[in-house]
Amino acid sequence: MSKTETKLIRIILVDDHKVVRGGLRMLLESSPGLKVVGEAGSRAEALPLIERERPDIILLDMDLRGESGLDILQNLPKNFEGHVLILTGVVDPEIHRTCVRLGARGLVQKDLAPEVLVKAIKKVHEGEIWFDRNMMSSVLSDVLSQKERNDGDPERQKINTLTAREHQVIALVSEGLKNKQIAERLFISDTTVRHHLTSIFSKLDISDRLELVIYSYRHELAKPPK
């Protein structure tokens, strides 16, 4: 392997649209120093690929045809030394803050110019972060306020990590609403509801909606029906 090759930034693309992945591959590999070493369209494809290739950068879409990119963020291989850069069309600050908490090192909106994405990849690879200033300020404020609210109770500490929107989602799930109904009630997309649920399950260490309902009643996050 030549010295030039050893300096390549090795990238895995995770997006459920083949056409999008093809366009991203062409864009990135036309930029000196970048090499796409694999593509995946789902969690089932992505995790083994990441384990095998151990890329420098994972370029991760948040919406994977019924799955959430948060699932991949939460299940990266042990001792993974690369970085995750989120590429998303979802405009939801709370979801973005969750990405930060789960270890993403940057986030690029899909409507930005291609050169912004290339620059973000290189900066994140160099150890920097790539987030909007307002988002980082909000995340830091959240962390400080959570520390102040934690009272030593492990479950209360978990609950204190929930955002206001996640509390709303929990309340509606506890009423028996499905994702589409929750989306309509909160004026958000089905995809955003899925992202919120993935984040909630992770924060509360629970696995499904039934367990969430039981948890919410037990810890007074929602009121049982009379």
DRENPA-3360 file (N, C-alpha, C; in nm, 2 decimals, always signed):
BEGIN
1 = MSKTETKL = +0.08/-0.12/+0.00/+0.00/+0.00/+0.00/+0.09/+0.13/+0.00 ~ +0.06/+0.22/-0.09/+0.14/+0.34/-0.10/+0.11/+0.44/+0.01 ~ +0.19/+0.54/+0.03/+0.17/+0.64/+0.13/+0.04/+0.72/+0.10 ~ +0.02/+0.74/-0.03/-0.10/+0.81/-0.07/-0.23/+0.74/-0.03 ~ -0.23/+0.60/-0.05/-0.34/+0.52/-0.01/-0.37/+0.52/+0.14 ~ -0.26/+0.52/+0.22/-0.27/+0.51/+0.36/-0.34/+0.64/+0.42 ~ -0.33/+0.75/+0.34/-0.39/+0.87/+0.39/-0.54/+0.89/+0.35 ~ -0.59/+0.80/+0.28/-0.73/+0.81/+0.23/-0.82/+0.80/+0.35;
9 = IRIILVDD = -0.93/+0.88/+0.35/-1.03/+0.87/+0.45/-1.13/+0.77/+0.41 ~ -1.14/+0.66/+0.48/-1.23/+0.55/+0.44/-1.37/+0.57/+0.49 ~ -1.47/+0.56/+0.40/-1.60/+0.60/+0.43/-1.70/+0.49/+0.40 ~ -1.80/+0.47/+0.49/-1.91/+0.38/+0.46/-2.04/+0.47/+0.45 ~ -2.12/+0.45/+0.35/-2.24/+0.52/+0.32/-2.36/+0.43/+0.37 ~ -2.44/+0.49/+0.46/-2.56/+0.42/+0.50/-2.68/+0.51/+0.47 ~ -2.75/+0.46/+0.36/-2.87/+0.53/+0.31/-2.96/+0.43/+0.24 ~ -3.09/+0.43/+0.26/-3.17/+0.33/+0.20/-3.20/+0.35/+0.05;
17 = HKVVRGGL = -3.15/+0.45/-0.01/-3.18/+0.48/-0.15/-3.05/+0.45/-0.23 ~ -3.05/+0.35/-0.32/-2.93/+0.32/-0.40/-2.89/+0.44/-0.49 ~ -2.98/+0.51/-0.54/-2.95/+0.62/-0.63/-2.87/+0.73/-0.55 ~ -2.92/+0.76/-0.42/-2.85/+0.85/-0.34/-2.71/+0.81/-0.31 ~ -2.70/+0.68/-0.27/-2.57/+0.63/-0.24/-2.47/+0.64/-0.36 ~ -2.53/+0.61/-0.48/-2.45/+0.62/-0.60/-2.40/+0.76/-0.62 ~ -2.49/+0.86/-0.60/-2.45/+1.00/-0.62/-2.35/+1.04/-0.51 ~ -2.37/+1.00/-0.39/-2.27/+1.03/-0.29/-2.13/+0.97/-0.31;
25 = RMLLESSP = -2.13/+0.85/-0.36/-2.00/+0.78/-0.40/-1.93/+0.86/-0.50 ~ -2.00/+0.90/-0.61/-1.94/+0.98/-0.71/-1.88/+1.11/-0.66 ~ -1.96/+1.18/-0.58/-1.92/+1.31/-0.52/-1.80/+1.29/-0.44 ~ -1.80/+1.20/-0.34/-1.69/+1.18/-0.25/-1.56/+1.13/-0.31 ~ -1.58/+1.04/-0.40/-1.45/+0.98/-0.46/-1.39/+1.07/-0.57 ~ -1.47/+1.18/-0.60/-1.41/+1.28/-0.69/-1.33/+1.38/-0.61 ~ -1.34/+1.37/-0.48/-1.26/+1.46/-0.39/-1.13/+1.39/-0.35 ~ -1.02/+1.45/-0.37/-0.89/+1.38/-0.33/-0.89/+1.35/-0.18;
33 = GLKVVGEA = -0.85/+1.23/-0.15/-0.83/+1.19/-0.01/-0.95/+1.11/+0.05 ~ -1.06/+1.10/-0.03/-1.18/+1.03/+0.02/-1.20/+0.90/-0.06 ~ -1.24/+0.79/+0.01/-1.26/+0.66/-0.06/-1.38/+0.60/+0.01 ~ -1.48/+0.56/-0.07/-1.60/+0.49/-0.02/-1.56/+0.34/-0.02 ~ -1.57/+0.27/+0.10/-1.53/+0.13/+0.11/-1.65/+0.04/+0.13 ~ -1.77/+0.10/+0.13/-1.89/+0.01/+0.15/-2.01/+0.09/+0.15 ~ -2.12/+0.03/+0.12/-2.26/+0.09/+0.12/-2.35/+0.00/+0.19 ~ -2.45/+0.05/+0.26/-2.56/-0.02/+0.32/-2.69/+0.05/+0.32;
41 = GSRAEALP = -2.80/-0.02/+0.32/-2.93/+0.04/+0.31/-3.01/+0.02/+0.44 ~ -2.96/-0.06/+0.53/-3.04/-0.09/+0.65/-2.94/-0.12/+0.77 ~ -3.00/-0.13/+0.89/-2.92/-0.17/+1.00/-2.86/-0.31/+0.98 ~ -2.94/-0.40/+0.93/-2.89/-0.54/+0.91/-2.77/-0.55/+0.82 ~ -2.77/-0.46/+0.72/-2.65/-0.45/+0.63/-2.54/-0.37/+0.69 ~ -2.57/-0.26/+0.76/-2.47/-0.17/+0.80/-2.38/-0.22/+0.91 ~ -2.43/-0.28/+1.01/-2.35/-0.32/+1.13/-2.24/-0.42/+1.10 ~ -2.28/-0.53/+1.02/-2.17/-0.62/+0.98/-2.06/-0.56/+0.89;
49 = LIERERPD = -2.11/-0.47/+0.81/-2.01/-0.40/+0.72/-1.92/-0.31/+0.80 ~ -1.98/-0.24/+0.90/-1.89/-0.15/+0.98/-1.79/-0.23/+1.06 ~ -1.84/-0.35/+1.11/-1.75/-0.44/+1.19/-1.64/-0.48/+1.10 ~ -1.67/-0.52/+0.98/-1.56/-0.57/+0.89/-1.47/-0.47/+0.84 ~ -1.52/-0.35/+0.80/-1.43/-0.25/+0.73/-1.37/-0.15/+0.83 ~ -1.43/-0.13/+0.95/-1.38/-0.03/+1.04/-1.35/+0.10/+0.98 ~ -1.44/+0.17/+0.92/-1.41/+0.29/+0.84/-1.37/+0.41/+0.93 ~ -1.32/+0.51/+0.87/-1.29/+0.63/+0.94/-1.41/+0.71/+0.97;
57 = IILLDMDL = -1.50/+0.71/+0.87/-1.62/+0.79/+0.88/-1.74/+0.70/+0.83 ~ -1.85/+0.71/+0.91/-1.98/+0.66/+0.87/-2.07/+0.77/+0.83 ~ -2.11/+0.78/+0.71/-2.21/+0.89/+0.67/-2.34/+0.82/+0.68 ~ -2.42/+0.87/+0.78/-2.54/+0.80/+0.82/-2.67/+0.88/+0.79 ~ -2.76/+0.83/+0.72/-2.89/+0.89/+0.70/-2.98/+0.85/+0.82 ~ -3.06/+0.94/+0.86/-3.15/+0.92/+0.98/-3.27/+0.83/+0.95 ~ -3.32/+0.83/+0.83/-3.44/+0.76/+0.79/-3.41/+0.64/+0.70 ~ -3.42/+0.52/+0.75/-3.38/+0.40/+0.67/-3.49/+0.31/+0.64;
65 = RGESGLDI = -3.59/+0.36/+0.56/-3.70/+0.28/+0.52/-3.77/+0.21/+0.64 ~ -3.82/+0.28/+0.73/-3.89/+0.23/+0.84/-3.81/+0.21/+0.96 ~ -3.68/+0.22/+0.95/-3.58/+0.22/+1.06/-3.53/+0.35/+1.09 ~ -3.47/+0.37/+1.21/-3.41/+0.49/+1.25/-3.25/+0.48/+1.25 ~ -3.19/+0.58/+1.20/-3.04/+0.58/+1.21/-2.99/+0.57/+1.35 ~ -3.07/+0.62/+1.44/-3.03/+0.61/+1.58/-3.00/+0.47/+1.63 ~ -3.07/+0.37/+1.57/-3.05/+0.23/+1.60/-2.90/+0.19/+1.57 ~ -2.85/+0.24/+1.46/-2.71/+0.21/+1.43/-2.62/+0.28/+1.52;
73 = LQNLPKNF = -2.64/+0.41/+1.55/-2.56/+0.48/+1.64/-2.55/+0.41/+1.78 ~ -2.66/+0.35/+1.82/-2.66/+0.29/+1.95/-2.59/+0.15/+1.95 ~ -2.57/+0.09/+1.83/-2.52/-0.04/+1.83/-2.39/-0.06/+1.75 ~ -2.31/+0.05/+1.75/-2.18/+0.04/+1.68/-2.09/-0.07/+1.74 ~ -2.00/-0.13/+1.67/-1.91/-0.23/+1.72/-1.83/-0.18/+1.84 ~ -1.80/-0.27/+1.93/-1.72/-0.23/+2.04/-1.58/-0.18/+1.99 ~ -1.53/-0.08/+2.06/-1.40/-0.02/+2.03/-1.39/+0.04/+1.89 ~ -1.51/+0.08/+1.84/-1.51/+0.15/+1.71/-1.44/+0.28/+1.72;
81 = EGHVLILT = -1.34/+0.31/+1.64/-1.26/+0.43/+1.65/-1.29/+0.53/+1.55 ~ -1.38/+0.50/+1.46/-1.42/+0.60/+1.36/-1.52/+0.70/+1.41 ~ -1.57/+0.78/+1.32/-1.66/+0.89/+1.36/-1.79/+0.88/+1.28 ~ -1.90/+0.92/+1.33/-2.03/+0.92/+1.26/-2.07/+1.06/+1.23 ~ -2.10/+1.08/+1.10/-2.15/+1.21/+1.05/-2.29/+1.19/+1.00 ~ -2.39/+1.26/+1.05/-2.53/+1.24/+1.02/-2.55/+1.33/+0.89 ~ -2.62/+1.26/+0.79/-2.67/+1.34/+0.68/-2.82/+1.32/+0.68 ~ -2.89/+1.44/+0.69/-3.03/+1.42/+0.72/-3.11/+1.53/+0.65;
89 = GVVDPEIH = -3.24/+1.50/+0.62/-3.33/+1.60/+0.58/-3.43/+1.63/+0.68 ~ -3.42/+1.56/+0.80/-3.51/+1.58/+0.91/-3.47/+1.71/+0.99 ~ -3.56/+1.80/+0.99/-3.54/+1.93/+1.07/-3.61/+1.92/+1.20 ~ -3.54/+1.86/+1.30/-3.59/+1.85/+1.43/-3.48/+1.86/+1.53 ~ -3.46/+1.98/+1.60/-3.35/+2.00/+1.69/-3.34/+1.89/+1.80 ~ -3.45/+1.84/+1.85/-3.44/+1.74/+1.96/-3.38/+1.61/+1.90 ~ -3.42/+1.57/+1.78/-3.35/+1.45/+1.72/-3.20/+1.48/+1.70 ~ -3.17/+1.60/+1.66/-3.03/+1.63/+1.64/-2.95/+1.63/+1.77;
97 = RTCVRLGA = -3.01/+1.68/+1.88/-2.95/+1.67/+2.01/-2.93/+1.53/+2.05 ~ -3.02/+1.44/+2.02/-3.01/+1.30/+2.06/-2.89/+1.24/+1.98 ~ -2.87/+1.28/+1.86/-2.76/+1.23/+1.78/-2.63/+1.26/+1.85 ~ -2.62/+1.39/+1.90/-2.50/+1.43/+1.97/-2.48/+1.35/+2.09 ~ -2.58/+1.32/+2.17/-2.57/+1.25/+2.29/-2.53/+1.10/+2.27 ~ -2.57/+1.05/+2.15/-2.53/+0.91/+2.12/-2.40/+0.90/+2.05 ~ -2.33/+1.01/+2.03/-2.19/+1.01/+1.99/-2.16/+1.06/+1.85 ~ -2.26/+1.10/+1.77/-2.23/+1.16/+1.64/-2.14/+1.28/+1.65;
105 = RGLVQKDL = -2.05/+1.29/+1.56/-1.95/+1.40/+1.57/-1.99/+1.52/+1.48 ~ -2.10/+1.50/+1.40/-2.14/+1.61/+1.31/-2.27/+1.58/+1.25 ~ -2.33/+1.69/+1.19/-2.46/+1.67/+1.12/-2.46/+1.77/+1.00 ~ -2.50/+1.72/+0.89/-2.51/+1.80/+0.77/-2.65/+1.79/+0.71 ~ -2.71/+1.90/+0.69/-2.85/+1.89/+0.62/-2.83/+1.86/+0.47 ~ -2.93/+1.78/+0.42/-2.92/+1.74/+0.28/-2.93/+1.85/+0.18 ~ -2.99/+1.96/+0.22/-3.01/+2.07/+0.13/-2.89/+2.17/+0.12 ~ -2.78/+2.13/+0.18/-2.66/+2.22/+0.17/-2.58/+2.18/+0.05;
113 = APEVLVKA = -2.48/+2.27/+0.01/-2.40/+2.24/-0.10/-2.31/+2.12/-0.08 ~ -2.28/+2.05/-0.19/-2.19/+1.93/-0.18/-2.06/+1.95/-0.12 ~ -2.00/+2.07/-0.14/-1.87/+2.10/-0.09/-1.87/+2.11/+0.06 ~ -1.99/+2.14/+0.12/-2.01/+2.15/+0.26/-1.99/+2.01/+0.32 ~ -2.05/+1.91/+0.26/-2.04/+1.77/+0.31/-1.90/+1.72/+0.30 ~ -1.83/+1.75/+0.19/-1.69/+1.71/+0.18/-1.60/+1.77/+0.29 ~ -1.63/+1.90/+0.32/-1.55/+1.97/+0.42/-1.58/+1.92/+0.56 ~ -1.71/+1.89/+0.58/-1.75/+1.83/+0.71/-1.68/+1.70/+0.74;
121 = IKKVHEGE = -1.68/+1.61/+0.63/-1.61/+1.48/+0.65/-1.47/+1.50/+0.69 ~ -1.40/+1.59/+0.62/-1.26/+1.61/+0.65/-1.23/+1.66/+0.79 ~ -1.32/+1.76/+0.83/-1.30/+1.82/+0.96/-1.33/+1.72/+1.07 ~ -1.44/+1.64/+1.06/-1.47/+1.54/+1.16/-1.36/+1.43/+1.16 ~ -1.30/+1.40/+1.05/-1.19/+1.30/+1.05/-1.07/+1.35/+1.12 ~ -1.05/+1.49/+1.12/-0.94/+1.55/+1.19/-0.96/+1.56/+1.34 ~ -1.08/+1.53/+1.38/-1.11/+1.53/+1.53/-1.20/+1.65/+1.57 ~ -1.24/+1.73/+1.47/-1.33/+1.84/+1.50/-1.48/+1.79/+1.50;
129 = IWFDRNMM = -1.57/+1.88/+1.54/-1.71/+1.85/+1.53/-1.77/+1.95/+1.43 ~ -1.88/+1.90/+1.38/-1.95/+1.98/+1.27/-2.10/+2.00/+1.30 ~ -2.13/+2.09/+1.39/-2.27/+2.12/+1.43/-2.29/+2.27/+1.42 ~ -2.42/+2.30/+1.40/-2.46/+2.44/+1.41/-2.43/+2.49/+1.55 ~ -2.39/+2.62/+1.56/-2.36/+2.67/+1.70/-2.48/+2.67/+1.79 ~ -2.59/+2.70/+1.74/-2.71/+2.70/+1.82/-2.74/+2.56/+1.88 ~ -2.72/+2.46/+1.80/-2.74/+2.32/+1.84/-2.65/+2.29/+1.96 ~ -2.52/+2.32/+1.94/-2.42/+2.29/+2.04/-2.45/+2.36/+2.17;
137 = SSVLSDVL = -2.49/+2.49/+2.16/-2.53/+2.56/+2.28/-2.64/+2.50/+2.35 ~ -2.74/+2.45/+2.28/-2.86/+2.39/+2.33/-2.82/+2.26/+2.40 ~ -2.73/+2.18/+2.34/-2.69/+2.05/+2.40/-2.62/+2.08/+2.53 ~ -2.53/+2.17/+2.53/-2.46/+2.20/+2.66/-2.55/+2.25/+2.77 ~ -2.65/+2.33/+2.73/-2.75/+2.37/+2.83/-2.83/+2.25/+2.89 ~ -2.86/+2.16/+2.80/-2.93/+2.04/+2.84/-2.85/+1.96/+2.94 ~ -2.72/+1.94/+2.91/-2.64/+1.86/+2.99/-2.63/+1.92/+3.13 ~ -2.61/+2.05/+3.14/-2.59/+2.12/+3.27/-2.72/+2.11/+3.35;
145 = SQKERNDG = -2.84/+2.13/+3.28/-2.96/+2.13/+3.35/-2.99/+1.99/+3.40 ~ -2.96/+1.89/+3.33/-2.98/+1.75/+3.37/-2.90/+1.72/+3.49 ~ -2.77/+1.76/+3.50/-2.69/+1.74/+3.61/-2.75/+1.80/+3.74 ~ -2.81/+1.92/+3.72/-2.87/+1.98/+3.84/-3.00/+1.91/+3.88 ~ -3.07/+1.85/+3.79/-3.20/+1.78/+3.82/-3.18/+1.64/+3.88 ~ -3.07/+1.58/+3.84/-3.05/+1.44/+3.89/-3.04/+1.44/+4.04 ~ -3.12/+1.35/+4.10/-3.12/+1.34/+4.25/-3.07/+1.21/+4.31 ~ -3.00/+1.14/+4.23/-2.94/+1.01/+4.28/-3.02/+0.89/+4.25;
153 = DPERQKIN = -3.15/+0.91/+4.21/-3.23/+0.80/+4.18/-3.20/+0.76/+4.03 ~ -3.16/+0.63/+4.01/-3.12/+0.59/+3.87/-3.23/+0.61/+3.77 ~ -3.35/+0.57/+3.81/-3.47/+0.59/+3.71/-3.50/+0.73/+3.69 ~ -3.49/+0.81/+3.79/-3.51/+0.96/+3.77/-3.41/+1.02/+3.68 ~ -3.29/+0.97/+3.70/-3.18/+1.02/+3.61/-3.21/+0.99/+3.46 ~ -3.26/+0.87/+3.44/-3.30/+0.83/+3.30/-3.41/+0.92/+3.25 ~ -3.51/+0.94/+3.34/-3.63/+1.02/+3.30/-3.59/+1.17/+3.27 ~ -3.49/+1.22/+3.35/-3.44/+1.35/+3.33/-3.37/+1.38/+3.20;
161 = TLTAREHQ = -3.33/+1.27/+3.13/-3.27/+1.29/+3.00/-3.37/+1.30/+2.88 ~ -3.50/+1.28/+2.91/-3.61/+1.29/+2.81/-3.63/+1.44/+2.78 ~ -3.66/+1.46/+2.65/-3.69/+1.60/+2.61/-3.84/+1.62/+2.63 ~ -3.88/+1.74/+2.61/-4.02/+1.78/+2.62/-4.10/+1.70/+2.52 ~ -4.05/+1.70/+2.39/-4.12/+1.63/+2.29/-4.13/+1.48/+2.32 ~ -4.03/+1.42/+2.37/-4.03/+1.28/+2.41/-4.13/+1.25/+2.52 ~ -4.15/+1.34/+2.61/-4.26/+1.33/+2.71/-4.40/+1.33/+2.64 ~ -4.41/+1.41/+2.54/-4.54/+1.41/+2.47/-4.56/+1.28/+2.39;
169 = VIALVSEG = -4.46/+1.23/+2.33/-4.47/+1.10/+2.26/-4.51/+0.99/+2.36 ~ -4.45/+0.99/+2.47/-4.48/+0.88/+2.57/-4.62/+0.89/+2.62 ~ -4.67/+1.01/+2.64/-4.81/+1.03/+2.68/-4.91/+0.98/+2.58 ~ -4.88/+1.00/+2.45/-4.97/+0.96/+2.34/-4.96/+0.81/+2.32 ~ -4.84/+0.75/+2.33/-4.82/+0.61/+2.32/-4.91/+0.54/+2.43 ~ -4.90/+0.60/+2.55/-4.98/+0.55/+2.67/-5.13/+0.56/+2.65 ~ -5.17/+0.65/+2.56/-5.31/+0.66/+2.53/-5.35/+0.56/+2.42 ~ -5.25/+0.48/+2.37/-5.28/+0.38/+2.27/-5.27/+0.43/+2.13;
177 = LKNKQIAE = -5.22/+0.55/+2.10/-5.21/+0.60/+1.97/-5.09/+0.53/+1.89 ~ -5.12/+0.51/+1.76/-5.01/+0.45/+1.67/-4.93/+0.57/+1.62 ~ -4.82/+0.53/+1.56/-4.72/+0.63/+1.51/-4.79/+0.74/+1.42 ~ -4.87/+0.69/+1.33/-4.93/+0.79/+1.24/-5.02/+0.89/+1.31 ~ -5.09/+0.83/+1.41/-5.18/+0.92/+1.49/-5.10/+1.02/+1.57 ~ -4.99/+0.97/+1.63/-4.90/+1.06/+1.71/-4.85/+1.17/+1.62 ~ -4.81/+1.13/+1.50/-4.75/+1.23/+1.40/-4.85/+1.34/+1.37 ~ -4.98/+1.29/+1.35/-5.08/+1.39/+1.32/-5.11/+1.48/+1.44;
185 = RLFISDTT = -5.11/+1.42/+1.56/-5.14/+1.50/+1.68/-5.03/+1.61/+1.70 ~ -4.91/+1.57/+1.68/-4.79/+1.66/+1.71/-4.75/+1.74/+1.59 ~ -4.81/+1.72/+1.47/-4.77/+1.79/+1.35/-4.63/+1.76/+1.31 ~ -4.59/+1.63/+1.32/-4.46/+1.59/+1.28/-4.47/+1.47/+1.19 ~ -4.36/+1.42/+1.13/-4.37/+1.31/+1.04/-4.37/+1.18/+1.11 ~ -4.41/+1.07/+1.04/-4.40/+0.93/+1.10/-4.25/+0.90/+1.13 ~ -4.17/+0.95/+1.04/-4.02/+0.92/+1.06/-3.97/+0.98/+1.19 ~ -4.01/+1.10/+1.21/-3.97/+1.17/+1.33/-4.02/+1.10/+1.46;
193 = VRHHLTSI = -4.14/+1.05/+1.45/-4.20/+0.97/+1.56/-4.11/+0.85/+1.59 ~ -4.07/+0.78/+1.48/-3.99/+0.66/+1.50/-3.85/+0.70/+1.56 ~ -3.80/+0.81/+1.52/-3.67/+0.86/+1.58/-3.69/+0.88/+1.73 ~ -3.80/+0.95/+1.77/-3.83/+0.98/+1.91/-3.84/+0.85/+1.99 ~ -3.91/+0.75/+1.93/-3.93/+0.63/+2.01/-3.80/+0.55/+2.03 ~ -3.72/+0.55/+1.92/-3.59/+0.49/+1.93/-3.50/+0.55/+2.05 ~ -3.51/+0.68/+2.05/-3.44/+0.76/+2.15/-3.49/+0.73/+2.29 ~ -3.62/+0.72/+2.30/-3.69/+0.70/+2.43/-3.65/+0.56/+2.48;
201 = FSKLDISD = -3.66/+0.46/+2.39/-3.63/+0.32/+2.43/-3.49/+0.31/+2.48 ~ -3.40/+0.38/+2.42/-3.26/+0.38/+2.46/-3.24/+0.44/+2.59 ~ -3.30/+0.56/+2.61/-3.28/+0.64/+2.73/-3.33/+0.57/+2.86 ~ -3.45/+0.50/+2.84/-3.52/+0.43/+2.95/-3.48/+0.29/+2.96 ~ -3.40/+0.24/+2.87/-3.35/+0.10/+2.87/-3.47/+0.00/+2.86 ~ -3.56/+0.03/+2.77/-3.67/-0.06/+2.75/-3.68/-0.10/+2.60 ~ -3.76/-0.20/+2.57/-3.75/-0.26/+2.44/-3.87/-0.25/+2.34 ~ -3.98/-0.22/+2.40/-4.10/-0.21/+2.31/-4.21/-0.12/+2.37;
209 = RLELVIYS = -4.32/-0.10/+2.29/-4.42/+0.00/+2.33/-4.49/-0.05/+2.46 ~ -4.52/-0.18/+2.47/-4.59/-0.23/+2.59/-4.51/-0.20/+2.72 ~ -4.38/-0.22/+2.71/-4.29/-0.20/+2.82/-4.29/-0.05/+2.85 ~ -4.29/+0.03/+2.75/-4.30/+0.18/+2.77/-4.42/+0.22/+2.84 ~ -4.54/+0.17/+2.80/-4.66/+0.20/+2.87/-4.66/+0.17/+3.01 ~ -4.61/+0.05/+3.04/-4.60/+0.00/+3.18/-4.51/+0.10/+3.26 ~ -4.39/+0.13/+3.20/-4.29/+0.22/+3.26/-4.35/+0.35/+3.29 ~ -4.43/+0.41/+3.19/-4.48/+0.54/+3.20/-4.58/+0.55/+3.32;
217 = YRHELAKP = -4.67/+0.44/+3.33/-4.76/+0.44/+3.44/-4.69/+0.43/+3.58 ~ -4.59/+0.34/+3.58/-4.52/+0.32/+3.71/-4.45/+0.44/+3.76 ~ -4.39/+0.52/+3.66/-4.31/+0.64/+3.70/-4.39/+0.77/+3.68 ~ -4.52/+0.76/+3.66/-4.61/+0.87/+3.65/-4.57/+0.97/+3.54 ~ -4.53/+0.91/+3.42/-4.51/+0.99/+3.30/-4.64/+1.00/+3.23 ~ -4.73/+0.91/+3.26/-4.87/+0.92/+3.20/-4.97/+0.86/+3.30 ~ -5.09/+0.90/+3.29/-5.20/+0.85/+3.38/-5.27/+0.73/+3.32 ~ -5.28/+0.62/+3.39/-5.36/+0.51/+3.34/-5.50/+0.55/+3.31;
225 = PK = -5.57/+0.48/+3.21/-5.71/+0.51/+3.18/-5.80/+0.47/+3.30 ~ -5.90/+0.55/+3.33/-5.99/+0.52/+3.44/-6.10/+0.42/+3.40;
% end
